[in-house]
Every structure is written in C-alpha cells, then in structure tokens.
Amino acid sequence: MAQLLEPGAQKLVGAKKIVSQEGSQYIYEITVNGAVQKDAYEKIFAAKSKEIQIKGFRKGEAPRNLVEQQIYQEVIKDLTNLLVNYSVEELLADEGIIATSSPEVESVTFTMVESPLVYRLKIDKLPDYTLVDTRNYTVKLEKSEVSTEDIETAKKNLWEEWVKKASEEDKKTYEALSDVWVKEQMKIPNVETVQALEGLLREELEHAKLHQEEDRLVNEALAKVIADMKIVTPQSVIDKNFESTRQSQEAQFKQYGITFADYLKHYNKTEEQNEKEIRDAAEKRFKEDVFWTLFIRDRKIKVDPQNPQDVVFINYAASSLRIKPDEKLSQRQIDVILQTAAMYKAVQLFKQEIGLQPHEEPEIAVGNTEAQPKGPSEEVPVAEAPSQESK
C-alpha cells in the first residue's frame, strides 16, 4: 500500500516531540500530516469501493454515503496500519535513529478522517558506536588442494545419484562409471571421458573449497571487527528473541507431532543447552546487525534498479527470498528485496576491504560433487538482511 503515499510528496509526520526520556529509552508523540492522511484515505476508499456490490446499484456505482457506511471501519483499519508503519519508518530515517528492538506503538488516537492520527512511540535507541576501519583487518586467501580421495568421493556421489534415478534397462547397459557412461549419460559439453570428468570435478571442488575458506575468513574478520567495536547486546533483546524462538519451536513441534522432549532427545542436548544456544545466537546476530547497519550507512550503500551491477544483487535477493519471476509484489516486498540486495552489496564491499577479491564462477556445474561440507556456513551472514531489531 506504500504507493498510496506519493513518493517525494509531503512528509507523513506532521509533528513530533519527545514526551519523556529515561536512559536510552525515548517516547515520542507523533502527529500524522492531515493532508497526507486525507489523501491516503481517499485512495484506499476508491480502491475498495470498486468491489462493493449494493442491491439496486451496479457494482462500484452505489452512492458514496451507502458504500462508506459499509466499508468505513475496514478502510480506517487499513489506513491506520499504513500511516503508523510508514510514519515510524520516516521518523527513524529523519532522526537517524537505530533502535535496539522493534519500536512499540502506544495510545493510538484516531477519531475521524478529518482529525490527524496521533500516537506515541517507545524507542530504545542504540548507543553511539564507532565503526572501525575494516581495511585494518585484511586476510589472505590460500588455495586449497583437492586430493585424489576428494575426486573419487565426488565420482562415487555422481554415480550413486544416477543409479537412484536410472531405469532398470539403463542400469544393465551401464554397469560402472566409464567413458561411455560419461559421454552418453552425463552429456556435458567437451566432457566425454572419465579423465575429462575428473578434471571438471577437480575444478568444481577447488572452487567449493575456495568459497568455504573465504567464508571462514569473512567470519574471522567480522568477529574481530565486532569485538573491537565493543558492541553490547541489551538483555531485553536476548530475552525477547528467546521467547519468540521458543514459541516458534513449539509451533513446529505441534506441526510435526513431536514434543520438546523428543526434540531434545533427538539432538542429544538438555533444555539448558537449548536455551544457551538460542541466547548466544541472539547476541551474535544483534552484534552483526549493528555492524552491518552502521557499515551500510557509513559507506552510503544503496541499490539502484537501473544499474546493471545492482540488478545482480537484486536478483540474488529475490532468489534468497523465494520470489517468483512473475509474482506481483507489494511495496513492502519490494522494500525487503532492496534491503536484502543492499546487504549483499555491503558484504561484497566488506570482502574487498579485508583483501578478498571477486573470482569467476565455474561455467558448468556437474551436480552433487561435494566431498567437503557445503559453504557458506550457517554462521556467515552473507545472505541475510539486518533484522528488524537493528533498524
């Protein structure tokens, strides 16, 4: 619904004032711009009224007063959500505020369309952290060697995958991995022998190991940067994250028909260990989010959909968010895609600043050639946008 708020038009926040402050916690009173509010109401009303059918009138052609009686509360609900969500974003951007947790909206007052919406917003502000110079954390990427055992494991994986899917007739025709099998079943351009296949597998495995080592170095450098910035995760953030994660776990247990005890037994850990893992992950994620937020702001990283290089990041972001090419997107989805793309762009710049240069990807992927654990590791934040808690 963001298209209802004309870009570059009047500010959505008509007035703002700090009504109280205690430590890093601020409470703002926000009054929405009345003109923008009225305009947004009319647009939401016009969009919804087209679908209203009232007896005695054609669809979308009933008198306004009759339509308004029917959909007024629905329009007001949508309008309130729209105004609050986007005025909060505008306030944070204009004030340069980074919140340590999701701002809390309180005391919403909205009596009629003609009267500007007023609400209070509780914000826990992030302390002023100084971004260190990441160029002082350079690393050196060493080439990883691929062993004969790695190649044999990759060939074995390929063969076993083929056997699973092959027909009985094909299994009789090809009883072992051979030149004929490579040529007739793999059908890889310019790869017609086992020797050629091994060469291609070596290239892929070298590249996979390169990625894995690169991700390890990024993690190491990032951990050192964050440690030197002395970022402190508020206990309230850890507690909230723990509660929400446990609720999510319980929902999944219910979905799959298992209990929390079943889960702990399966992964051979205690309830205390499970809690510690969640809390440690929340603390680590918060610190990383703070760093990336400050890094993106300091480097003025933005994504331009008209820039071919940025389009690559946008496509990566859409893919990671599982957006279909022909999917009709809301403005909120577009915002998330662009934010995630900016994160990809930031990580690329961070890699360059610590001495890691881009390298070419293999043109042909053979399949499941994996002889080493997949990279990047789950701890590398290369595919994630900063969480809502650090914005």
C-alpha positions, -999 to 999 in steps of 0.1 A, spaced: 0 0 0 30 23 0 20 35 -34 -8 53 -17 18 77 -2 32 96 -31 70 95 -32 87 128 -28 54 144 -17 47 160 17 62 144 48 40 119 65 50 130 100 32 164 106 46 170 141 68 151 166 80 157 201 99 138 228 75 135 258 99 115 280 134 101 282 149 75 306 184 64 297 184 52 261 146 49 260 127 77 243 89 82 240 78 103 210 44 117 203 37 116 166 10 136 148 4 125 112 2 151 84 -35 157 80 -34 164 42 -14 131 35 -38 112 58 -69 125 39 -54 118 5 -44 82 16 -80 76 29 -95 87 -4 -72 63 -23 -79 33 -1 -116 41 -2 -116 44 -40 -98 10 -44 -121 -8 -20 -154 8 -32 -149 -7 -67 -155 -41 -53 -186 -33 -33 -220 -46 -45 -251 -29 -31 -286 -40 -40 -302 -18 -66 -269 -4 -80 -242 -17 -103 -210 -29 -88 -188 1 -79 -216 27 -87 -235 29 -55 -237 64 -38 -207 72 -16 -226 75 16 -240 40 13 -206 25 4 -189 44 32 -213 30 57 -204 -5 47 -166 -3 44 -157 27 66 -142 6 95 -122 -16 71 -108 15 54 -99 31 87 -81 -1 99 -60 -3 67 -53 35 68 -42 33 105 -18 5 98 -4 23 67 1 56 85 16 42 116 40 18 98 54 43 74 55 73 98 76 52 121 100 44 93 101 81 83 108 92 119 137 67 123 152 78 90 148 115 96 162 113 131 189 89 122 178 65 149 189 29 151 166 11 175 178 -19 196 144 -35 193 112 -30 174 96 3 184 64 0 204 33 19 193 11 31 221 -20 52 227 -32 55 191 -59 82 188 -79 84 156 -114 97 159 -123 107 123 -106 111 89 -106 149 93 -86 147 125 -49 138 122 -39 104 137 -18 108 169 1 81 187 31 75 210 62 56 201 86 40 225 121 36 212 152 20 227 180 39 209 213 22 201 243 38 218 267 57 196 292 30 184 322 40 163 327 19 131 363 7 130 383 8 98 377 -26 83 407 -22 60 429 -29 90 415 -64 92 430 -78 60 431 -116 54 450 -138 29 431 -165 10 452 -196 4 444 -220 -23 430 -253 -10 443 -285 -25 419 -312 -39 431 -347 -32 426 -379 -52 403 -391 -25 381 -360 -29 378 -367 -67 369 -404 -60 343 -394 -35 327 -369 -59 326 -396 -87 310 -420 -63 284 -395 -54 276 -388 -90 273 -425 -98 251 -432 -69 228 -403 -77 225 -416 -113 217 -452 -101 189 -439 -79 171 -423 -110 181 -447 -138 158 -472 -154 165 -509 -150 174 -511 -187 200 -483 -183 214 -500 -152 221 -531 -173 236 -511 -201 259 -491 -178 272 -513 -151 300 -490 -140 312 -454 -143 330 -455 -177 339 -433 -207 307 -444 -225 286 -436 -194 302 -401 -191 296 -394 -228 260 -408 -231 246 -401 -197 263 -370 -183 261 -351 -216 285 -323 -205 299 -302 -234 335 -312 -241 335 -339 -214 334 -374 -229 358 -394 -208 363 -403 -172 396 -383 -172 378 -352 -185 351 -356 -159 378 -358 -132 393 -326 -144 360 -308 -142 353 -323 -108 387 -310 -96 379 -275 -108 345 -275 -91 359 -289 -58 387 -263 -58 361 -236 -62 339 -250 -35 369 -252 -11 378 -216 -21 343 -205 -11 345 -224 22 378 -209 31 367 -174 20 336 -177 43 358 -188 72 380 -157 67 350 -134 65 336 -149 97 370 -144 114 374 -108 103 338 -99 112 342 -114 147 374 -93 153 357 -61 140 327 -66 162 349 -74 192 369 -42 187 337 -22 184 327 -35 219 290 -38 209 268 -48 238 235 -67 232 207 -55 255 194 -82 278 159 -73 267 167 -82 231 181 -116 241 150 -123 263 126 -113 236 144 -134 210 145 -164 233 107 -162 239 98 -158 202 122 -186 192 107 -210 218 72 -201 206 83 -209 170 99 -241 181 67 -252 199 46 -244 168 69 -266 147 68 -294 172 30 -293 171 30 -293 133 52 -324 132 36 -342 161 66 -342 184 72 -329 219 100 -306 232 114 -337 250 115 -356 217 134 -327 201 160 -326 229 165 -363 228 169 -364 190 197 -337 192 211 -351 224 210 -319 243 195 -306 275 169 -278 279 196 -256 294 219 -262 264 190 -254 240 183 -221 258 220 -212 258 222 -218 220 192 -196 214 205 -168 236 241 -170 222 227 -169 187 205 -138 195 235 -120 210 257 -128 180 230 -118 155 223 -85 172 260 -75 171 263 -84 135 231 -65 127 245 -34 144 278 -37 124 261 -41 91 236 -13 97 265 11 106 286 -2 77 258 3 51 251 38 65 288 48 66 295 36 31 263 51 18 254 18 2 222 20 -20 208 -2 -47 197 13 -80 174 -10 -100 186 8 -132 223 -1 -125 231 -35 -142 256 -44 -114 230 -37 -87 204 -58 -106 227 -88 -99 223 -81 -62 185 -76 -66 182 -110 -84 202 -127 -56 180 -111 -30 147 -121 -48 160 -156 -52 170 -159 -15 135 -147 -5 120 -172 -29 103 -145 -50 89 -159 -83 98 -140 -115 62 -134 -124 50 -127 -89 31 -94 -83 49 -76 -55 36 -53 -28 57 -22 -19 66 -39 13 81 -69 -5 100 -45 -29 114 -27 2 126 -60 17 142 -71 -16 161 -38 -20 172 -40 16 184 -76 12 202 -66 -20 219 -37 -2 231 -63 23 246 -84 -5 263 -54 -18 277 -45 16 291 -79 21 309 -77 -13 324 -44 -3 334 -58 31 352 -87 14 371 -63 -8 381 -41 21 396 -71 40 415 -82 9 393 -108 -7 388 -102 -44 359 -114 -66 366 -146 -86 350 -163 -115 324 -190 -110 327 -223 -129 306 -222 -161 294 -258 -158 281 -274 -126 283 -312 -126 259 -319 -98 264 -333 -63 302 -334 -64 305 -325 -27 335 -340 -9 336 -313 17 309 -296 39 289 -270 20 298 -233 22 290 -208 32 285 -219 68 252 -211 85 270 -186 107 281 -164 77 256 -135 74 261 -132 36 226 -140 26 206 -121 52 195 -86 56 198 -69 90 170 -80 113 142 -56 122 157 -53 157 187 -33 145 170 -9 122 
